[in-house]
Amino acid sequence: MARRAKLSHSGEQRETARAHILEAIRAAGSIARIDIAQETRTSPATVTAITAELITAGMIEEITPEAPPQAAKRGRPRVALKICGDAHKTAGVKVSRRIISAVVTDFEGNELASHQYTMERGSMPVQDLCTEIFNALSETCTLGGFSIQDLSGIGVGIAGMVDAKRSFVYWSSSMEERNVDLGELLEAMAPCPVFIDNDANLVAKAEHLFGEGRNVSDFIVITIEHGVGMGIVINNEVYRGSRGCGSEFGHTKVQLEGALCQCGQRGCLEAYVGDYALLREANITSGTDRHKDLASLFETAKAGDAMAQSILDRAGRMFAMGLANVVNIFDPQLIVLSGARLSFDYLYSDQVIEEMKRWIVQVDAPLPEVKVHGWGDLMWAKGAAAYAIEEVSALRIRELAANAG
């Protein structure tokens, strides 16, 4: 991505004001200029000038809300402003084990097309993965009746350690290579900027915008899929860490020199609760390959198999320990458990939650609420699309600032 030109102090202030005003309009859906001034604590004159710029740039538009019948005699209703949905199309992509979920939205975030694309392999060379991502995007755009060339930005969520600022992937279970500038590789194939982030961070963003985290300023999302991830929202912002490697809940250590994790280290939480870890233990213990997926192991445990039940019980205890550690470190208002594996309750049973509570430092105050939100990969992709919308907005605002300077 091109290096951004440095703005003057006044230019930076103007850019920040534009961003806050656009954010206020997006959050409100539609809002009058005087209300924007109050919401953002910006002078009405500045709001008028900036919204005129945003209208000229095609990012927002004026609308006249319908007045209630009793107000008809009081004159015309105030003109309001809203995001111009036709301004940009953005795509969100969620890379999962053997599945790529893609969604295309307008600039308001309304879904225009969605698609689930199946891959033959769960891990592959990065160039092959880039090709698969664009195959999925092309098919999604075709379903929507438009071209991939019509996209203004693409957000990609992928499991692993990701520096979102650089769109750089240190490690991912979806790729055979490490230390990959995935954003640069994808942008070489794309007609628009590409923004990469850890998939759990984008789930947190989706929960904040659409899900259980709405109107909650501080909460944590634990994602439960092939591995275990975490997204942290602090003061309404996703926390990523200085290197982009924060929030790696699945790779916190729970056992010295313990089980081998897919990241290459030993003793990670994920090595005791990830589906690959549970199947590995079950098949090694039984000396067979009878369990091909988690459903098989879960059904065997429900049927009374002591070995299968003990594996799930230990996973639940390890998970409870991890949740307690999260609460003891962050003290969030809310913990949301999210992911496809939530059809299996061994990680969020009443027993697991009670064990978590026993390991939390006790004070005379309510414990964080734990909610289960088992939405599918398309909602995760919507979080990636929301990320793309934010980044495209920032780029357009930056262009306005550069042109004004």
KEKE-3310 file (N, C-alpha, C; in steps of 0.2 Angstrom, whole numbers, plus 5000, padded with zeros to 4 digits):
npx = (5004:5002:5013:5007:5005:5012:5002:4998:4997:4984:4978:4978:4969:4957:4955:4953:4941:4932:4932:4925:4913:4908:4907:4898:4886:4885:4883:4871:4862:4852:4854:4852:4861:4862:4861:4872:4882:4880:4882:4895:4902:4906:4908:4893:4896:4907:4903:4894:4902:4911:4902:4897:4908:4909:4897:4900:4910:4903:4901:4891:4873:4859:4843:4825:4817:4801:4788:4778:4760:4754:4763:4763:4758:4767:4777:4791:4800:4816:4831:4840:4855:4863:4873:4879:4874:4877:4889:4901:4906:4910:4919:4919:4929:4930:4941:4941:4943:4944:4934:4929:4920:4911:4905:4897:4895:4885:4890:4883:4883:4874:4869:4873:4877:4881:4891:4897:4912:4920:4935:4948:4958:4964:4975:4988:4999:5004:5001:4992:4981:4978:4973:4962:4954:4951:4944:4933:4928:4926:4915:4906:4903:4898:4886:4880:4878:4887:4904:4920:4929:4921:4923:4928:4935:4943:4940:4949:4947:4957:4963:4976:4992:4992:4997:4988:4989:4999:4994:5000:5005:5010:5009:4998:4986:4980:4990:5005:5017:5027:5027:5022:5018:5003:4993:5000:5002:4989:4984:4991:4983:4971:4958:4958:4961:4967:4963:4969:4965:4966:4954:4946:4947:4939:4927:4924:4922:4911:4902:4901:4895:4884:4879:4879:4887:4883:4881:4889:4904:4916:4921:4924:4927:4927:4932:4927:4932:4941:4952:4956:4951:4953:4945:4946:4938:4940:4935:4926:4934:4944:4956:4973:4986:5004:5012:5002:4999:4992:4979:4979:4972:4971:4984:4989:4998:4995:5001:5016:5028:5019:5005:5007:5005:4996:5003:5016:5022:5022:5010:5000:4983:4975:4979:4973:4960:4956:4948:4956:4965:4958:4953:4965:4970:4959:4960:4973:4973:4963:4969:4964:4957:4944:4937:4932:4928:4922:4909:4907:4915:4909:4896:4899:4904:4892:4885:4890:4903:4918:4931:4930:4921:4930:4940:4933:4928:4940:4944:4934:4937:4950:4947:4938:4948:4955:4946:4943:4956:4956:4946:4951:4962:4957:4944:4931:4915:4907:4907:4908:4904:4908:4905:4906:4907:4899:4888:4891:4891:4901:4911:4904:4895:4885:4892:4906:4905:4902:4914:4923:4919:4923:4937:4939:4945:4938:4927:4916:4906:4896:4899:4907:4895:4892:4889:4882:4884:4881:4883:4885:4898:4896:4892:4904:4911:4904:4909:4922:4919:4914:4925:4932:4924:4926:4940:4941:4933:4942:4953:4947:4943:4956:4961:4953:4958:4971:4969:4963:4974)
npy = (4994:5011:5024:5035:5052:5065:5075:5092:5099:5106:5100:5087:5088:5092:5080:5071:5076:5075:5061:5058:5064:5057:5044:5047:5049:5037:5028:5033:5031:5040:5057:5074:5089:5098:5090:5081:5090:5092:5079:5076:5086:5097:5113:5120:5127:5121:5108:5109:5113:5102:5092:5096:5094:5080:5076:5081:5072:5061:5052:5053:5057:5068:5067:5068:5065:5056:5066:5064:5063:5073:5083:5089:5102:5110:5114:5111:5096:5093:5092:5078:5068:5054:5039:5036:5023:5018:5022:5014:4997:4984:4970:4956:4943:4927:4915:4899:4882:4873:4880:4895:4909:4922:4939:4952:4969:4985:5002:5006:4995:4985:4969:4963:4952:4934:4920:4903:4895:4880:4872:4860:4857:4860:4867:4876:4881:4898:4906:4898:4899:4912:4912:4904:4912:4923:4916:4913:4926:4930:4922:4925:4939:4937:4931:4941:4949:4958:4964:4959:4969:4980:4982:4992:4989:4976:4965:4953:4940:4929:4915:4915:4923:4939:4955:4968:4981:4981:4971:4959:4942:4932:4919:4906:4893:4891:4892:4886:4893:4904:4921:4930:4943:4945:4954:4962:4952:4948:4961:4962:4955:4960:4973:4983:4990:4979:4972:4964:4954:4946:4933:4932:4945:4951:4945:4950:4963:4962:4957:4968:4977:4971:4961:4953:4962:4975:4991:4989:4993:4987:4971:4953:4942:4925:4913:4898:4886:4876:4879:4890:4906:4924:4939:4956:4970:4986:5000:5002:4999:4988:4979:4975:4973:4978:4972:4967:4954:4951:4945:4931:4919:4905:4901:4903:4897:4881:4870:4865:4859:4852:4845:4844:4859:4865:4877:4874:4875:4868:4864:4873:4881:4878:4866:4857:4859:4861:4855:4847:4842:4835:4825:4819:4814:4805:4796:4791:4785:4775:4768:4768:4774:4779:4790:4803:4816:4829:4827:4814:4810:4816:4810:4797:4799:4804:4792:4785:4781:4779:4783:4793:4802:4806:4813:4824:4830:4834:4843:4853:4857:4863:4873:4880:4885:4893:4903:4908:4914:4924:4932:4936:4944:4954:4958:4959:4967:4958:4941:4933:4918:4911:4903:4889:4877:4877:4870:4859:4856:4854:4864:4874:4871:4870:4865:4868:4883:4885:4880:4889:4900:4897:4898:4911:4927:4932:4945:4957:4959:4958:4945:4944:4943:4928:4924:4914:4914:4907:4910:4909:4907:4917:4928:4931:4934:4946:4954:4956:4963:4974:4979:4982:4992:5002:5005:5009:5020:5028:5029:5037:5048:5052:5055:5066:5075:5077:5082:5094:5100)
npz = (5000:4996:5004:5016:5014:5024:5035:5039:5056:5057:5046:5050:5061:5054:5047:5057:5062:5051:5050:5063:5061:5050:5056:5065:5058:5051:5063:5067:5057:5050:5052:5057:5053:5064:5075:5073:5076:5090:5094:5091:5096:5089:5080:5073:5060:5056:5055:5044:5034:5033:5030:5018:5010:5011:5005:4992:4989:4987:4998:5007:5008:5006:5014:5016:5030:5033:5039:5054:5054:5063:5063:5051:5049:5054:5046:5035:5038:5046:5035:5034:5035:5028:5025:5009:5001:4988:4986:4987:4985:4996:5001:5011:5018:5025:5030:5033:5039:5025:5020:5012:5016:5009:5008:5000:5002:5002:5004:5015:5022:5019:5014:4998:4991:4994:4998:5000:4998:4994:4998:4994:5002:5019:5023:5013:5000:5000:4988:4982:4991:4989:4976:4978:4987:4978:4968:4976:4979:4966:4962:4971:4968:4955:4958:4963:4952:4948:4945:4951:4949:4953:4966:4980:4991:5001:5014:5024:5035:5044:5053:5065:5068:5066:5059:5058:5054:5045:5036:5037:5039:5052:5055:5051:5052:5040:5030:5022:5023:5033:5040:5030:5018:5016:5012:5002:4992:4989:4985:4973:4965:4965:4962:4970:4987:5000:5016:5030:5044:5060:5062:5073:5079:5069:5071:5084:5080:5072:5082:5089:5081:5076:5084:5100:5107:5105:5111:5121:5129:5133:5131:5128:5115:5113:5101:5094:5085:5072:5079:5093:5097:5101:5103:5108:5114:5119:5127:5116:5105:5095:5102:5097:5101:5101:5091:5083:5088:5099:5110:5108:5113:5112:5112:5124:5138:5146:5151:5156:5144:5137:5127:5109:5099:5085:5081:5083:5095:5113:5125:5123:5126:5115:5111:5119:5118:5105:5090:5082:5091:5100:5092:5089:5101:5104:5094:5095:5108:5106:5096:5083:5068:5070:5073:5064:5064:5075:5079:5078:5089:5100:5099:5103:5116:5122:5121:5131:5131:5141:5138:5128:5134:5145:5138:5133:5145:5151:5141:5144:5157:5155:5147:5155:5164:5156:5153:5166:5168:5158:5163:5175:5171:5162:5167:5160:5154:5148:5141:5126:5118:5103:5087:5075:5082:5092:5093:5100:5117:5126:5130:5135:5145:5159:5170:5166:5166:5179:5185:5180:5187:5199:5199:5197:5203:5218:5222:5230:5219:5204:5193:5176:5163:5153:5137:5124:5107:5093:5079:5061:5048:5038:5045:5051:5040:5037:5047:5042:5031:5036:5042:5031:5026:5035:5033:5020:5021:5029:5020:5009:5016:5020:5007:5004:5013:5009:4996:4999:5006)
capx = (5000:5006:5014:5003:5008:5011:4998:5000:4993:4978:4976:4976:4963:4952:4954:4949:4934:4929:4931:4921:4907:4906:4906:4891:4881:4884:4880:4864:4858:4851:4854:4852:4867:4863:4862:4879:4886:4879:4885:4903:4905:4909:4904:4888:4899:4912:4899:4891:4908:4913:4897:4897:4914:4907:4892:4903:4914:4899:4901:4885:4868:4854:4837:4820:4813:4794:4786:4772:4755:4753:4768:4762:4757:4773:4783:4795:4805:4823:4835:4845:4861:4864:4878:4877:4875:4879:4896:4906:4905:4916:4919:4922:4930:4932:4945:4940:4946:4941:4928:4929:4914:4912:4900:4898:4890:4886:4894:4880:4884:4868:4872:4872:4878:4885:4893:4902:4916:4923:4942:4949:4963:4963:4981:4990:5004:5000:4999:4986:4976:4976:4969:4956:4951:4949:4939:4927:4926:4923:4909:4901:4901:4894:4880:4876:4876:4892:4911:4925:4932:4917:4924:4932:4940:4941:4943:4950:4949:4961:4965:4983:4995:4991:4998:4983:4992:5003:4991:5005:5003:5016:5008:4991:4985:4978:4995:5011:5022:5026:5030:5019:5014:4997:4990:5003:5000:4982:4983:4993:4978:4965:4957:4957:4965:4965:4964:4969:4965:4964:4947:4943:4946:4933:4921:4923:4919:4904:4898:4900:4891:4878:4878:4879:4891:4880:4880:4894:4910:4921:4919:4928:4924:4931:4930:4928:4932:4946:4956:4952:4954:4950:4944:4945:4935:4941:4932:4923:4939:4947:4963:4977:4993:5009:5014:4996:4999:4988:4973:4980:4970:4972:4991:4991:5001:4992:5004:5023:5030:5012:5003:5010:5000:4998:5008:5023:5024:5019:5006:4995:4976:4972:4982:4969:4952:4955:4945:4961:4968:4953:4953:4971:4970:4954:4962:4979:4971:4959:4973:4961:4955:4937:4934:4934:4926:4921:4902:4908:4918:4903:4891:4902:4903:4885:4882:4892:4910:4921:4937:4927:4919:4935:4943:4928:4928:4947:4944:4930:4941:4955:4943:4936:4954:4957:4941:4945:4962:4954:4942:4956:4967:4954:4938:4926:4908:4904:4911:4904:4907:4905:4909:4903:4907:4895:4883:4893:4891:4906:4915:4900:4890:4884:4898:4911:4904:4903:4921:4926:4918:4927:4944:4940:4946:4931:4926:4909:4903:4894:4904:4905:4890:4894:4883:4883:4881:4883:4882:4889:4904:4894:4892:4911:4913:4901:4914:4927:4916:4913:4932:4934:4921:4930:4947:4939:4931:4948:4956:4943:4944:4963:4961:4950:4963:4977:4967:4962:4980)
capy = (5000:5017:5027:5041:5059:5068:5081:5097:5098:5108:5095:5081:5089:5092:5073:5068:5079:5071:5054:5058:5066:5051:5039:5049:5048:5029:5025:5036:5029:5046:5062:5081:5093:5101:5084:5079:5095:5090:5072:5076:5092:5101:5119:5119:5129:5116:5102:5111:5113:5095:5087:5098:5090:5072:5075:5081:5066:5055:5047:5054:5061:5071:5064:5071:5060:5057:5069:5062:5067:5079:5088:5092:5109:5114:5116:5105:5092:5095:5088:5073:5065:5047:5036:5034:5016:5016:5025:5009:4990:4981:4963:4953:4936:4923:4909:4894:4876:4870:4884:4902:4912:4929:4943:4959:4974:4992:5007:5006:4988:4981:4963:4963:4945:4930:4913:4899:4892:4874:4871:4853:4857:4865:4871:4876:4886:4905:4908:4894:4902:4919:4910:4902:4918:4927:4912:4914:4933:4931:4918:4929:4945:4935:4929:4948:4953:4963:4961:4960:4976:4985:4983:4997:4987:4969:4963:4946:4937:4923:4912:4915:4929:4944:4962:4971:4988:4979:4966:4954:4936:4929:4912:4904:4886:4890:4893:4882:4897:4909:4927:4932:4949:4942:4960:4964:4947:4949:4967:4962:4952:4964:4980:4988:4989:4973:4973:4958:4954:4940:4932:4933:4952:4953:4942:4955:4969:4960:4957:4975:4981:4968:4955:4953:4967:4981:4995:4987:4996:4982:4964:4949:4936:4919:4910:4891:4882:4872:4881:4894:4913:4929:4946:4960:4976:4990:5007:5002:4998:4982:4979:4970:4973:4982:4968:4963:4947:4951:4941:4924:4915:4898:4899:4904:4890:4878:4864:4865:4854:4848:4843:4848:4863:4866:4882:4872:4875:4864:4866:4878:4879:4875:4859:4853:4860:4862:4849:4842:4840:4830:4819:4816:4810:4800:4790:4788:4781:4769:4764:4767:4781:4779:4797:4808:4823:4830:4825:4807:4809:4819:4805:4792:4801:4804:4785:4782:4779:4783:4787:4799:4807:4809:4818:4830:4833:4837:4849:4858:4860:4867:4879:4884:4888:4898:4908:4912:4918:4930:4937:4939:4948:4959:4960:4962:4967:4952:4937:4930:4912:4912:4899:4884:4871:4878:4864:4854:4860:4852:4869:4880:4868:4873:4863:4872:4889:4885:4879:4895:4905:4895:4900:4919:4930:4934:4951:4958:4962:4953:4942:4945:4938:4924:4923:4910:4916:4902:4912:4905:4910:4922:4934:4932:4938:4953:4958:4957:4968:4980:4982:4985:4999:5007:5006:5012:5027:5031:5031:5042:5054:5055:5058:5073:5080:5078:5087:5101:5103)
capz = (5000:4996:5010:5017:5015:5031:5035:5044:5062:5056:5042:5054:5065:5050:5045:5062:5062:5045:5052:5068:5058:5046:5060:5069:5053:5051:5069:5068:5051:5047:5057:5055:5055:5071:5080:5072:5080:5097:5095:5090:5100:5084:5079:5067:5054:5054:5052:5038:5029:5032:5027:5011:5007:5011:4999:4985:4987:4986:5003:5011:5004:5010:5014:5020:5033:5033:5046:5057:5052:5067:5062:5044:5049:5057:5041:5032:5042:5045:5031:5037:5031:5028:5021:5002:5000:4981:4985:4987:4987:4999:5002:5017:5017:5031:5028:5038:5037:5019:5017:5012:5016:5007:5007:4997:5005:5000:5009:5022:5026:5017:5010:4991:4989:4999:4995:5003:4993:4997:4996:4995:5007:5024:5023:5007:4999:5000:4982:4981:4995:4986:4971:4981:4989:4972:4965:4980:4978:4959:4961:4975:4963:4949:4960:4964:4946:4946:4944:4956:4948:4956:4973:4983:4997:5003:5021:5025:5041:5044:5059:5066:5071:5060:5060:5054:5052:5039:5033:5037:5043:5054:5055:5050:5050:5033:5025:5023:5024:5039:5039:5023:5017:5012:5009:4996:4987:4987:4981:4967:4961:4967:4959:4976:4993:5004:5023:5033:5051:5063:5061:5080:5079:5065:5075:5089:5077:5070:5088:5092:5076:5074:5089:5108:5110:5104:5116:5127:5127:5135:5131:5125:5111:5112:5095:5095:5078:5072:5085:5098:5096:5105:5101:5113:5113:5125:5125:5109:5100:5095:5104:5094:5103:5098:5085:5080:5090:5105:5110:5106:5119:5111:5112:5131:5140:5152:5153:5154:5140:5136:5121:5104:5096:5078:5080:5084:5102:5117:5131:5122:5127:5109:5110:5123:5117:5098:5088:5079:5097:5103:5088:5089:5107:5104:5089:5097:5113:5104:5092:5077:5065:5070:5074:5058:5065:5082:5080:5080:5096:5104:5100:5106:5123:5124:5121:5137:5131:5146:5136:5124:5139:5149:5134:5133:5152:5152:5137:5147:5163:5152:5144:5161:5167:5152:5154:5172:5167:5154:5168:5180:5168:5159:5170:5155:5156:5145:5137:5121:5115:5096:5083:5073:5086:5098:5093:5105:5123:5131:5132:5138:5149:5166:5174:5164:5168:5187:5186:5178:5192:5205:5198:5196:5210:5221:5225:5231:5213:5199:5188:5169:5159:5148:5132:5118:5100:5088:5072:5056:5045:5034:5050:5052:5034:5038:5051:5038:5026:5041:5043:5024:5025:5039:5030:5014:5023:5031:5014:5006:5020:5019:5000:5005:5017:5004:4990:5002:5008)
cpx = (5004:5007:5010:5007:5007:5007:5000:4995:4986:4974:4973:4970:4957:4950:4950:4942:4930:4927:4925:4913:4904:4904:4899:4885:4880:4881:4872:4859:4856:4851:4855:4859:4868:4864:4869:4883:4886:4883:4892:4906:4909:4905:4899:4892:4904:4908:4896:4896:4910:4908:4896:4902:4912:4902:4895:4907:4910:4898:4894:4880:4863:4847:4832:4816:4806:4792:4779:4766:4753:4758:4768:4761:4762:4778:4786:4800:4812:4827:4840:4850:4861:4870:4875:4879:4878:4886:4901:4903:4911:4914:4922:4923:4932:4935:4944:4943:4942:4935:4930:4922:4915:4905:4902:4893:4890:4889:4890:4880:4878:4871:4869:4872:4882:4886:4897:4905:4920:4930:4943:4954:4962:4969:4985:4996:5000:4997:4992:4980:4974:4972:4962:4951:4948:4944:4932:4924:4922:4916:4904:4898:4897:4887:4876:4875:4881:4899:4915:4929:4928:4919:4929:4937:4938:4944:4943:4951:4952:4963:4973:4985:4996:4993:4994:4985:4996:5000:4996:5004:5009:5015:5000:4991:4983:4984:5001:5017:5021:5029:5028:5016:5008:4993:4993:5002:4993:4980:4986:4988:4972:4964:4957:4961:4962:4967:4964:4969:4964:4957:4943:4942:4940:4927:4919:4920:4912:4899:4896:4895:4884:4875:4877:4882:4889:4879:4884:4901:4916:4919:4924:4924:4929:4928:4932:4927:4937:4951:4952:4956:4950:4950:4943:4943:4936:4939:4930:4928:4942:4954:4967:4984:4998:5011:5008:4996:4996:4982:4973:4978:4971:4979:4994:4993:4997:4995:5011:5025:5024:5011:5006:5004:5001:5002:5015:5026:5020:5015:5001:4988:4973:4974:4978:4961:4951:4952:4950:4964:4964:4953:4959:4972:4965:4957:4968:4977:4967:4963:4969:4960:4947:4933:4936:4933:4924:4914:4903:4910:4912:4898:4893:4902:4896:4882:4885:4900:4914:4927:4935:4925:4925:4939:4939:4928:4935:4947:4940:4934:4946:4952:4941:4942:4956:4952:4942:4951:4960:4950:4947:4961:4963:4947:4933:4919:4905:4909:4906:4907:4904:4909:4904:4902:4903:4888:4885:4894:4896:4910:4911:4895:4890:4890:4904:4911:4905:4910:4925:4925:4922:4934:4945:4941:4940:4931:4918:4906:4901:4899:4902:4900:4893:4888:4886:4880:4884:4882:4887:4895:4902:4894:4899:4913:4910:4906:4919:4925:4916:4920:4934:4931:4924:4936:4946:4937:4937:4952:4953:4944:4951:4964:4958:4955:4969:4975:4966:4969:4984)
cpy = (5006:5021:5034:5047:5062:5074:5086:5096:5100:5103:5089:5082:5089:5084:5070:5070:5076:5064:5053:5059:5060:5045:5040:5047:5040:5026:5027:5033:5035:5051:5069:5084:5095:5096:5081:5084:5094:5084:5072:5082:5097:5107:5117:5122:5124:5110:5103:5111:5106:5091:5089:5094:5083:5071:5076:5075:5060:5050:5048:5058:5064:5068:5068:5066:5062:5060:5065:5066:5074:5084:5091:5099:5113:5116:5110:5102:5094:5090:5084:5071:5058:5045:5035:5027:5014:5019:5020:5002:4988:4974:4961:4945:4932:4916:4904:4887:4873:4874:4891:4905:4920:4932:4950:4964:4981:4996:5008:5000:4983:4975:4964:4955:4941:4923:4910:4894:4886:4873:4863:4852:4862:4870:4870:4881:4893:4907:4904:4897:4908:4917:4908:4908:4922:4922:4913:4921:4933:4928:4922:4935:4943:4933:4936:4952:4958:4960:4963:4967:4981:4986:4988:4995:4980:4968:4956:4944:4930:4921:4913:4922:4934:4951:4966:4977:4987:4974:4960:4948:4933:4921:4911:4897:4885:4890:4889:4886:4901:4915:4930:4938:4947:4948:4962:4958:4947:4955:4967:4958:4956:4971:4985:4986:4983:4974:4967:4959:4947:4939:4933:4940:4954:4950:4947:4961:4968:4960:4964:4979:4978:4963:4957:4959:4974:4985:4993:4989:4992:4975:4960:4943:4931:4915:4902:4887:4877:4873:4886:4901:4917:4936:4951:4967:4980:4997:5007:5001:4991:4982:4973:4969:4977:4979:4965:4956:4946:4946:4934:4919:4908:4896:4902:4897:4888:4872:4865:4858:4849:4846:4847:4852:4863:4872:4880:4872:4869:4867:4872:4876:4875:4868:4854:4853:4860:4855:4844:4839:4834:4824:4815:4811:4804:4794:4787:4783:4775:4765:4763:4774:4781:4786:4802:4815:4823:4827:4817:4806:4811:4814:4799:4793:4801:4796:4781:4779:4783:4786:4793:4804:4810:4814:4825:4834:4837:4844:4855:4861:4864:4873:4883:4888:4894:4904:4912:4916:4925:4935:4940:4944:4955:4962:4963:4962:4960:4948:4933:4924:4912:4906:4893:4878:4872:4874:4859:4858:4859:4858:4875:4877:4871:4871:4867:4879:4890:4884:4885:4900:4903:4898:4908:4922:4933:4941:4952:4962:4957:4951:4944:4940:4934:4922:4918:4912:4912:4904:4909:4910:4916:4929:4936:4936:4945:4957:4960:4963:4975:4983:4985:4992:5004:5009:5010:5019:5031:5033:5037:5049:5057:5058:5066:5078:5081:5083:5094:5104:5105)
cpz = (5000:5003:5010:5017:5021:5030:5040:5050:5061:5051:5045:5058:5060:5048:5051:5063:5057:5047:5058:5065:5054:5050:5064:5064:5052:5057:5069:5063:5047:5053:5054:5057:5062:5076:5079:5076:5087:5099:5095:5093:5095:5082:5073:5060:5052:5051:5045:5032:5027:5028:5019:5007:5006:5005:4993:4983:4986:4992:5007:5006:5009:5009:5018:5023:5033:5040:5048:5055:5056:5066:5055:5044:5052:5052:5039:5038:5041:5040:5035:5032:5033:5024:5014:5001:4993:4981:4984:4988:4990:5000:5008:5016:5024:5029:5034:5035:5031:5017:5017:5011:5014:5006:5004:5000:5001:5005:5015:5026:5024:5013:5003:4988:4994:4996:5000:4998:4997:4994:4998:5000:5013:5025:5016:5006:4998:4994:4980:4985:4992:4980:4973:4983:4983:4968:4969:4979:4971:4959:4965:4971:4958:4952:4962:4958:4945:4946:4950:4955:4951:4963:4975:4988:4998:5010:5021:5032:5041:5051:5059:5069:5065:5063:5056:5051:5045:5034:5032:5042:5045:5054:5055:5049:5043:5028:5027:5025:5030:5036:5031:5023:5013:5009:5003:4991:4985:4983:4974:4962:4961:4963:4964:4982:4997:5011:5026:5040:5054:5063:5067:5081:5075:5068:5080:5086:5075:5076:5090:5087:5076:5080:5096:5111:5108:5110:5123:5125:5129:5135:5127:5121:5111:5106:5096:5088:5078:5078:5089:5098:5101:5102:5107:5111:5120:5123:5118:5103:5101:5097:5100:5096:5099:5091:5081:5082:5097:5104:5108:5112:5118:5112:5119:5133:5146:5154:5151:5150:5139:5129:5115:5100:5089:5076:5081:5091:5106:5123:5130:5124:5122:5109:5115:5122:5109:5095:5085:5085:5100:5099:5088:5095:5107:5100:5092:5103:5111:5099:5085:5074:5065:5070:5069:5059:5073:5083:5082:5087:5101:5105:5104:5114:5126:5125:5127:5137:5136:5143:5132:5129:5143:5145:5133:5139:5153:5148:5141:5153:5160:5150:5150:5164:5163:5152:5160:5172:5163:5159:5173:5178:5166:5163:5165:5158:5154:5141:5132:5118:5108:5092:5081:5077:5092:5098:5098:5111:5128:5134:5135:5143:5156:5170:5172:5166:5176:5189:5185:5184:5198:5205:5197:5203:5212:5224:5226:5225:5208:5195:5181:5167:5154:5143:5126:5112:5095:5081:5067:5053:5041:5039:5051:5046:5034:5042:5047:5033:5030:5041:5036:5023:5029:5036:5024:5015:5025:5025:5010:5010:5020:5012:5000:5008:5012:4999:4993:5004:5002)
residu = (MET:ALA:ARG:ARG:ALA:LYS:LEU:SER:HIS:SER:GLY:GLU:GLN:ARG:GLU:THR:ALA:ARG:ALA:HIS:ILE:LEU:GLU:ALA:ILE:ARG:ALA:ALA:GLY:SER:ILE:ALA:ARG:ILE:ASP:ILE:ALA:GLN:GLU:THR:ARG:THR:SER:PRO:ALA:THR:VAL:THR:ALA:ILE:THR:ALA:GLU:LEU:ILE:THR:ALA:GLY:MET:ILE:GLU:GLU:ILE:THR:PRO:GLU:ALA:PRO:PRO:GLN:ALA:ALA:LYS:ARG:GLY:ARG:PRO:ARG:VAL:ALA:LEU:LYS:ILE:CYS:GLY:ASP:ALA:HIS:LYS:THR:ALA:GLY:VAL:LYS:VAL:SER:ARG:ARG:ILE:ILE:SER:ALA:VAL:VAL:THR:ASP:PHE:GLU:GLY:ASN:GLU:LEU:ALA:SER:HIS:GLN:TYR:THR:MET:GLU:ARG:GLY:SER:MET:PRO:VAL:GLN:ASP:LEU:CYS:THR:GLU:ILE:PHE:ASN:ALA:LEU:SER:GLU:THR:CYS:THR:LEU:GLY:GLY:PHE:SER:ILE:GLN:ASP:LEU:SER:GLY:ILE:GLY:VAL:GLY:ILE:ALA:GLY:MET:VAL:ASP:ALA:LYS:ARG:SER:PHE:VAL:TYR:TRP:SER:SER:SER:MET:GLU:GLU:ARG:ASN:VAL:ASP:LEU:GLY:GLU:LEU:LEU:GLU:ALA:MET:ALA:PRO:CYS:PRO:VAL:PHE:ILE:ASP:ASN:ASP:ALA:ASN:LEU:VAL:ALA:LYS:ALA:GLU:HIS:LEU:PHE:GLY:GLU:GLY:ARG:ASN:VAL:SER:ASP:PHE:ILE:VAL:ILE:THR:ILE:GLU:HIS:GLY:VAL:GLY:MET:GLY:ILE:VAL:ILE:ASN:ASN:GLU:VAL:TYR:ARG:GLY:SER:ARG:GLY:CYS:GLY:SER:GLU:PHE:GLY:HIS:THR:LYS:VAL:GLN:LEU:GLU:GLY:ALA:LEU:CYS:GLN:CYS:GLY:GLN:ARG:GLY:CYS:LEU:GLU:ALA:TYR:VAL:GLY:ASP:TYR:ALA:LEU:LEU:ARG:GLU:ALA:ASN:ILE:THR:SER:GLY:THR:ASP:ARG:HIS:LYS:ASP:LEU:ALA:SER:LEU:PHE:GLU:THR:ALA:LYS:ALA:GLY:ASP:ALA:MET:ALA:GLN:SER:ILE:LEU:ASP:ARG:ALA:GLY:ARG:MET:PHE:ALA:MET:GLY:LEU:ALA:ASN:VAL:VAL:ASN:ILE:PHE:ASP:PRO:GLN:LEU:ILE:VAL:LEU:SER:GLY:ALA:ARG:LEU:SER:PHE:ASP:TYR:LEU:TYR:SER:ASP:GLN:VAL:ILE:GLU:GLU:MET:LYS:ARG:TRP:ILE:VAL:GLN:VAL:ASP:ALA:PRO:LEU:PRO:GLU:VAL:LYS:VAL:HIS:GLY:TRP:GLY:ASP:LEU:MET:TRP:ALA:LYS:GLY:ALA:ALA:ALA:TYR:ALA:ILE:GLU:GLU:VAL:SER:ALA:LEU:ARG:ILE:ARG:GLU:LEU:ALA:ALA:ASN:ALA:GLY)
# end
